[in-house]
Amino acid sequence: MAKKEKEEKTKEVKNVKEKKTKIAKKTNNKKPKEKKVKKESYIKGVKKELKLVKWPDAKEIVKYTIATIVFCIILVAFFELLNVILAYIKGLFN
């Protein structure tokens, strides 16, 4: 009797496991359908963004170029003066 009861219980357990796996498979296969959104290409996106940029006109370009050159000349003069002063101080101690 004990063998028959064990066999029946194992059959019941197997049946329950099979039912659970079938239910799990059915629920996993049902995925909500999402609408596919068409992505624009990278190049088209770049072109779109470049149209939004406010480009400088010729007067602004000249103005900014002169300002950059003057700033560079001031920096060169500052570091050259610093170099001369430090060389003089170094010459005093040699």
C-alpha positions in Angstrom: 0.0 0.0 0.0 2.7 2.4 0.8 4.3 2.0 -2.6 1.0 2.7 -4.4 0.4 5.8 -2.3 3.9 7.1 -3.0 3.5 6.4 -6.7 0.1 8.3 -6.7 1.6 11.2 -4.8 4.6 11.4 -7.2 2.2 11.3 -10.2 0.1 14.1 -8.6 3.3 16.2 -8.0 4.4 15.6 -11.6 1.0 16.6 -12.9 1.0 19.8 -10.8 4.5 20.7 -11.9 3.6 20.1 -15.6 0.5 22.3 -15.2 2.6 25.1 -13.6 5.1 25.0 -16.4 2.4 25.1 -19.0 0.8 28.1 -17.3 4.2 29.8 -17.0 4.9 29.2 -20.7 1.5 30.6 -21.7 2.0 33.8 -19.6 5.6 34.3 -20.8 4.5 34.2 -24.5 2.0 36.9 -24.1 3.9 40.2 -24.4 2.1 43.5 -24.9 2.7 44.7 -28.4 4.5 48.0 -28.5 4.2 50.4 -31.4 7.5 50.8 -33.1 8.7 54.4 -33.3 10.8 55.1 -36.4 14.0 56.7 -35.3 15.5 59.4 -37.5 19.0 58.8 -38.8 22.0 60.4 -37.1 22.9 62.6 -40.2 19.3 63.9 -40.4 19.4 64.8 -36.7 22.7 66.6 -37.1 21.4 68.6 -40.0 18.3 69.5 -38.0 20.4 70.8 -35.1 22.8 72.7 -37.3 19.8 74.6 -38.8 19.0 75.8 -35.2 22.5 77.3 -34.6 22.9 81.0 -34.8 26.0 81.5 -36.9 28.0 84.7 -36.6 28.2 87.1 -39.4 31.4 88.5 -41.0 31.6 91.5 -38.6 31.4 89.3 -35.5 34.0 86.9 -36.9 36.5 89.8 -37.5 35.7 91.2 -34.0 36.3 87.9 -32.2 39.5 87.2 -34.3 41.0 90.5 -33.3 40.1 90.0 -29.7 41.7 86.6 -29.7 44.9 87.9 -31.2 45.1 90.8 -28.8 44.6 88.4 -25.8 47.3 86.1 -27.1 49.7 89.1 -27.4 49.0 90.2 -23.9 49.6 86.7 -22.5 52.9 86.4 -24.5 54.0 89.8 -23.1 53.1 88.7 -19.5 55.0 85.4 -19.6 58.0 87.1 -21.4 58.2 89.7 -18.7 57.9 87.0 -16.0 60.7 85.1 -17.7 63.0 88.2 -17.7 62.3 89.0 -14.0 63.0 85.4 -12.9 66.2 85.2 -15.0 67.4 88.5 -13.4 66.6 87.1 -9.9 68.4 83.9 -10.8 71.4 85.9 -12.0 71.7 87.6 -8.7 72.3 84.4 -6.8 74.9 82.9 -9.3 
